[in-house]
Amino acid sequence: MDAQNYSRRHSDLVRVGNIIIGGDAPIRIQSMNSTSTMDTLGSVEQAIRIADAGGEIVRLTAQGVREAENLGEIRAELRRRGYDVPLVADIHFNPRAAFAAATKVEKVRINPGNFADPGRTFKKLEYTDEEYAEELRRIDDAVTPFLELCKENNTAIRIGVNHGSLSDRIMSRYGDTPSGMVESALEFLRICKKRQFTDVVISIKASNTVVMVETVRRLVEAMDKEDMHFPLHLGVTEAGDGEDGRVKSAVGIGTLLMEGIGDTIRVSLSEEPELEIPVARELVDYVTHREHLPKVNKYISKDYNRITPSICPTVAAEGIGGDLPTAVIGVDFMPDSSVLTIDAADELDEAKVREHAPAPIMVTTSHPDKAASVLATLHRLRDIAPESPVAVSMDYEGEDADATTLHAAVDFGTLLMAGFCNAIGITNSRMNADELSHLAFTILQASRRRFTKTEYISCPSCGRTLFDLQQTLHKIKAATSHLPGLKIGVMGCIVNGPGEMADADYGYVGAAAGHVSLYRGKECITKNIPADDAIDKLIELLKSDGKWTDPC
């Protein structure tokens, strides 16, 4: 699998109600309700809005048995209104709710980190081999009856691993790492395989796009070794809202789709769930359209590691390369006549490149498959002129700003996630210079290559959320968006608390109705603050830690 010539990864078929996931079926688009699952009519109406927008699968949270049972009422009302969209129950910490939901909906999502394990204690981090083996037997005993019930009811499951919600057992051997996330999924997949339960979809997510992409790549490699071909659900958790959320999702999801990985996707935005659907649809259409484009001459540089690609070291020249941060063309890099310009659609003149090295090289492309053609050229340059810093410019002429935002994030995300580019530039006459440079910086931040603004790791809200997440996020942004490089998690409940916001410096987490707890990293600093006071208390915490500057 690579991003140079599109070919979809082979996966087994899984039926979820009237929808097929995997195999030759289209890449499915889904979202999740933000309503209370006990609000039957509100949940039905929101699910209809998702379906009308093009969502093919709808997920709802089920905190307990009562909510799981009510999913049956929501499903029945949807069917009465002529909607046969499959429903998925989202389960955390409560296996009894999973058993109840398995008889009510078409699919149940369980999290290996908290299905048979208690919530992470962050304390017990040592297991003997015997204790570890006994833990695996205990999980088998807990999971097997659930699989048998799902078999009886033709209910599919999703094994959904999230970065930061790994069990203490996994943490003891692997730490909070991509390898640990993969092993967490494999523990459950091996049970499914042993019990001959095949209606399984897997997701393995993180809010950090680099972690997310590496982990999925590792999972695919690990499954291939164990002759597993389960379909994959892709998503970047807690992506945020607006341009930031769209770009981060496009970088993470798009990079993997470009490699042919992914059978269903969910773009998680801190917005109304139906607004996620057109973004997801655009990503899928943009990538899968590549199947009909002219192929590129594939090339992979020697010693290249596809799973964890490293950034090729170069000299510093003309303000790019070396130890300098990845630049944005037109802002902190102005190419001139000393820069060799190459069109990735043309045959590469290797002798000319070697003669020019180690001076900077600019790569553009007139090939219809932009990222693929540039990627093949960058691989060749890495072997021919490894010390030359490389700038990449791609043109999106004729597209509107919304399309350019997503397409450029997919294309440049693919290159940046592969370890390439010392400078990037986007051109489009329908956008002004400030808009284009702003987008480029946003893509660099989403790709973890350069931080120039505050990062918000915010969940998309669901029936567990304990405050108005969208309004709260806007208020927190208004108060803190002048603090570049700081990462703030905004989480609706403890499920998405210290674990799921593992990449955040500070956290604002729903603790109870109308109350919030504040975190520094994974440490709870202040509990149960009235929500009206919480943003002021967050600012006080930032000031006490020396992280605050007054806005200009």
N, C-alpha and C positions, 0 to 999 in steps of 0.2 A: 504493500500500500504506500502510495506517495501522492503528492499533490500535482505532479506534472502532467499526467494523463488520467482523466477521471475514470475510475472503475469502482463500483460499489462493492464493499465487503460482503461476502456470502454469509447469510445468517439463516437460522431455522425460522419456520413460520410459527407465529403465536396468534391465536384467535382471541380477541377481546370483544365479546358481544358480536356485533355485525362487522367489526373491523379486523383486518389482518395486519399484523406488524411483522416486518422482516421479509426474507426472501426477495421476490421481485415486486412486492407491494410498494406503493409510493411511500415516501418518508412522511409519516403522520405528524400532524400538528395538534398540540394539546395545550390546555391551560388548567388553572385551579381556581375554584371559587374562593372569594374572600368573605362570604357570608357565614353567619352562624349556621351550623348544620341542623340546629333545632328550629331554625326559621325556614319552614318547608316552602312556603310560597316565594319568599325572597331568594332562596337557593334555586328554586325552579326557574324563576325569571332571569337570574344571572346566568344560569347554565344555558338558557335559551339564547341570551345575548352572545355568549361564547360560541354556541353552535351556529347562530346566524352569521357570525363574523368569519366562520370557516373552521372553527375548532372541531376536531374529530373525536376527541376524548376529553372528558371533564373530571377533574379530581376534587374531592372534598375531604376535609379533615374529619376524623372520628376519634375524639379524645377518649371516649368511653363507650360502653355497650349501648347506652341510651342513644347516643349520636349515631352509632353504627346501625341500630335498628331503624332509626328515622331515615336513613339512606334509602330504605325500601319504599317509604312514603314518597320521597323526592323522585325516585325512579318511576314509581307508578304514575305520579302526576305528569311527569314528562311524557310518558307513553300515552297518557290520555290526551295530551295536547299534540300528539303526532311527532314527537321527537324521540328517536331511538339512539341518541348519542350514548355510548358506553360510559358508565360511571366507575370511578376508582376511589376506594377508601384509603385515606392516608393515615397510617398508624404509627404512633410513637409510644413506647413505654407500656403498652397495654395489650398483651396477647389476647385477652378475653374479647376486646373490641375487634381484633382481627378475625377471630373465630365467628363472631356475630356478623361481621360485614361480609364474610365469604359466602353467605347464603342470600345476600341482598343486592350485591353489585357484581359487575363483570370482572373487576380486577381489584386486588388489594395490594397496596404498597406497604412493605415492612422495611424497617431499618435494622440491619444486622447489629448495629451498635447498641440498640436498646430493645430488641424484640425478646430475646431470652436473657439478656443481661440487664442489671440495674443501670441507672444513669451513671455516667462516669464520676468516680470519686476523686480522681486525680491523686490517689493515695497509694493503692496497692499496685506496685509496678514490678513485682518479681513473682514468677511462677516457676516451680520445678517442672521438669518434663512430665512427671506423673500428674501433677496438678493441671497442667495444660491439656493433657490427653483427657483427663476427667471432665474438664470444661467442655471439650468438643463432644464428648458423649452426652453431656447434659443438654447441649444445644440440639443434638440429633433427637433426643427424647422430646424436646419442646417443639421442634419444627415439624417432625414427621406427622403427628396427628393433624396439624394444620394443612399440610400438603394433601393428606388423604381426604379431608373435608373439601378442599378446593377441587380435587379430582371428581368427587361425587357431584359437585355443583357446576362443573365446567367453568370454574373461576380461575382466571389467570392471576399471576402475582408479579409484582415488581420488587426486586431486591435493590433497595436504594441506599447506597453508601454515601455519606456526606463527610467531607473533610471537617475534622473537629468533633465528630460524634462517634469516634471509634471506642470500642470497649477497652476496659483496663487490661484485659488479656492481650489484645492486639498491641496496645501501647507498650506492654512489657517486652515484647519481642521486636517490634518494628518502629515504635515511636509514632508520632503524628506525621507520617510520611506517605508518599504515593505507594510505596511497597506495602505499607500497613493497610491502606485503603483497598488495595487489590486483594490482599489476603483475607480481609474482612468479607469481601464479596465471595471469594472462592470457598471459604468455609461453608457458606450456605449453598453455593452452587454444587459443591460435591455431594451434599445431602440430597439435593434435587436429582442429581444424576444417579445416585445410589438408589433412590426411591422411584426412579423412572418417571419423574414429574418433569415435563418438558415445556409447559406453558409458562415460561419465565422470561421476563424482560429485565435488563439490568441497567441501573444508572449509577454513576460514580462521579460525584460533583464536588466543586469547590468554588469559592468566590474569587480565588486567585487563579487567573486564566492559565498561568504557566503550570501550576499544580494540577489543574483540571485536565489540560491537554496531555501532560506527561502520564498522569494516572490512567486515562483511558487508553493511551497507547500501550502502557504496561499491561493493562487488563486484556486487551486483544491478544497480545503476544502470549500471555499466560494461558488464556483459554485455548489458543491454537495448540499449545504444547500438551494440553489435557483433552484435546479433541472435543472441545465445547464450542458451540456456534450460536449461542443465544443472541437475540437482537438487543441492540443498545439504544437507550434513551439518553439524549444529550441535553445538558443545561449548565449554565453558570449560575450558581446560587447567589442570592443577595446582590444582584447586579446593580440595583439602584433604579433611578428613573431617568426620564428625558434622554438627552444625547449620551450621557455617561452610561446609562443602562443598556442602551441600544448598541453602542460601540463595544462595550465589554462583552456582551452576548455574541455579537458578530465575530469578534476576535476569537473567543473560545470555541463556540459552536461551529463557526465558519471554517476555522483551521482544520477541524476534524472532518467536517463534511467534505472539504476539498480533498481529503485523503481517502474518501469513500467510506468513512466510518459514520454510522448513525442511521437508525431506522425510525426514530420518532424524536421530536424535539419539543422543548418548552422554553420559551424566552421569559425569564422571571423578572418582571418589572414592578416597581412600587407604584403601580397605577391600576386603573380598572382592568380586570383580567381580559376583557374582550379586546383591549388595545394591544395585547401581546400577539394576537393572531396575525394581523397583517405584517408585523415585523418578522415573525417566524416564517410566514409564507414567502416573503421576499428573499430571505436567506436561502431557503430550500430551492426556490425557482432559480435564483442566481447561480447557485453551485451546480445543480443538476442539468442546467442548460449547457454546461460545458461538454456534456456527452455528445452534443451535436456539433461542436466546434472542431476546427482542424487540430490534429495532434501536434505535439512538439517533439523535438528530438531529445528524448530523455537522457539525462546525465546526472550521476551522483558522484560527488567528490570522494576521493579516497579517505578512508578512516572516518567517514561521517557517521555519527551516531543518531539514528532517526528518533530514538526514544527520548534521549536527553541531549539534543544538539548543543554544542558549545559555540560561543561567539568567537569567530576567527580573529586572532590578534593581528593588528595592522600597525603601520607607522601612523603618526599624526602628521597630516599635511593639509594646508589650506583651511584649517579650522575643523577638520573632521578626522575620525579615526583615533588610534592610540587609546589613551584612557579618557578621552573626551566623551561627554554624553552624546547619545544619538541626536543628530542635529535635524532641524527642519529647514528645508531648502527655502530660500527667500527671507528667512528670519536670522538664522545664525550660520548659514552657509550660502555663499553667492558664487556659483560655478562660473569660471571664466575660460579663456582660451587655453589655459594650461591643463584643463580637465578633458580627458578623452571621453567622448560620448559614443555609446554603443546602442544600437537598436536590437533588442533581444529577438526580433523577428528575422534578423539577417544572420548569415553565416559569420561566425566569430573569426576575426583575423588574429590568430594567436601570436604571430610574430610581432604585429603592431602592439598588442597588449604587453608582451614581454619587454619590448623596447621602451614603452611608456612607464612601466612599473619602476619604482613603487609610488608614483604620483597618483592622485585621485582619479577615479573612473566614475562616469555617470552612465547609468543604464536606464533607457526608456524602452517602450515597446509599441509597435504597431500591430502586433499579433492580437487576434480577437480574444484569446485566452491569456489575459494580462499576466496574472500571477504565475501561471504555469510556465510561460515563456521566459519570464524574468528569473524564476527559480532555477530553471535549467542553466541559464547563463551565469547566475551567481555561483552555482556549483562548479562550473568550468573555471570561472575566475578564481575561485578558491584554490584550485590546483595550479593554475597558470601564473597568477600574480597574487599570492596570498597576503603580501604585505601592503598592497594597494587598498586604501579605504574606498568604499563603494557607496555612492549615492544612487537612489532609485527614485525616478519620477514617473507617475502614471497619470494618464489623462482620462477624464470622465465627461468629456464634452457631450452635450445633449441631454444629460441626466439632470433631474432636479436635485435639490439639496438633500432631501430625505433618502433618495436612492444612492446618491454619492456617499452619504454617511455610512450606509450599510455595506455597499460594494467595496469602498476603499478600506473599511475595517476588516472585511474578509480577506482582501488581497494583500494588504500590508501586514495584517495579522499573521497570515500564512508565512510570509517572508521573515518577519521578526521572530516568530516562534521557531523558525528553522535556524536561527542564529545569525541571520544576515542583516545587512544594511547598517551603514554608519551615518546615513542621512536619508530622509524621505521627503518627498514633495508631491502634492496633489494639485492638478490643474483642472479647471472647469470654468469657462467664461460666465456661467450663470451664478457663480459665487464670487464674492470679493476676496481680496488677499487676506483680510483678517479672518474671515470665515474658514478659508482653506487652511491657514496656519493653525487656527484653533482646533480644527478637526485633526490635523496631523499630530498635534500635542496630545489630544485626547486618545488617539490610537496608540501613541507611544506609552502613555500611562496605563491604558488597558492591557498592553502587552508587557508591562512591568519593566520597560526599558528606560523610562525617564519620568520623574514625578514633578509636575509643575503646578498642581492644584490639590485641594483637599480631596481625599478619597472617601466615598460613602459606601459602606457595605450594608445595604438595607434589604430586608426581606420583602416579598411582594404582598404580604398580608394573607391571612386565611381566617378560618373560623376560630382559631386560637388567639388571635391578636387582641390585646387588652387595651388598645388606644387607637385613635385615628392615625394610622401610620402615615398616610400620604400627607396629611396636614402637618403632622409632627416633623416629618422629614424636611418639608419645605421650611419650617421654622428653624430647625437645626442648621440647615444650609445657609439660611439668611444670617445666622449668628456666627458661623464658623468657616464660611467658604473662602476667607482670606488667609487661611493657614495651610499653605502648600506643603505637601508631603505627609500631612497628618491623616491617619486612617481612623474613621469613626464608624462604629457599627450601630445600626438602628434596628432593633429586633422586637417583634411584636409580642413574644412570649419566651419562656424559659427553654422551650424546645430549640429555638434558634438563638439561645443565649451564649454562654461563654465558649461552648464548643463550636457552633456554626460560624461565629464571628472570630474564628481563631486567628485571622490575619489582621484584626483591628488593633489599634493602639488603645482606643477607648470604646466603651460600649454603653448604649442607652437601651435598656431591656425592660419590657413589660413584666411586672412582678405580680400584680393583681389588678383588678378593675380600678382604673384611676390612679394607679401607683406604678412607679418606675424604680429600678435599681441601676446604679451606675457602676461600671467596671473599668479597671485599668488592666488591659490585657485580659487575662482569665480570672483576675482577682476582683471579687465584689467589694467595692469600696464603701458604698452607702446603699442601704436597703430601703425599699418601700417609701420612696419620696413621693409626695403628692405630685401628680403630673404637671400641675400648674407651676410648680417650683423647679422642675427637673432640669430644664435648660439652663436656668441661672446656676443651679448646683453643678452642672457639667462645666460651665465656664469657670466657676470657682475652682474646680478640680484641675482644669487645664492651667489656670493661673498658678496654683500652688505647685504644680509640676514644672513650671517654667516653659510651658508649651504655648502660652498665649502672647499675642501681640495685638495691640489695638488696631482696628481697621483704619486704612488711610482715609 
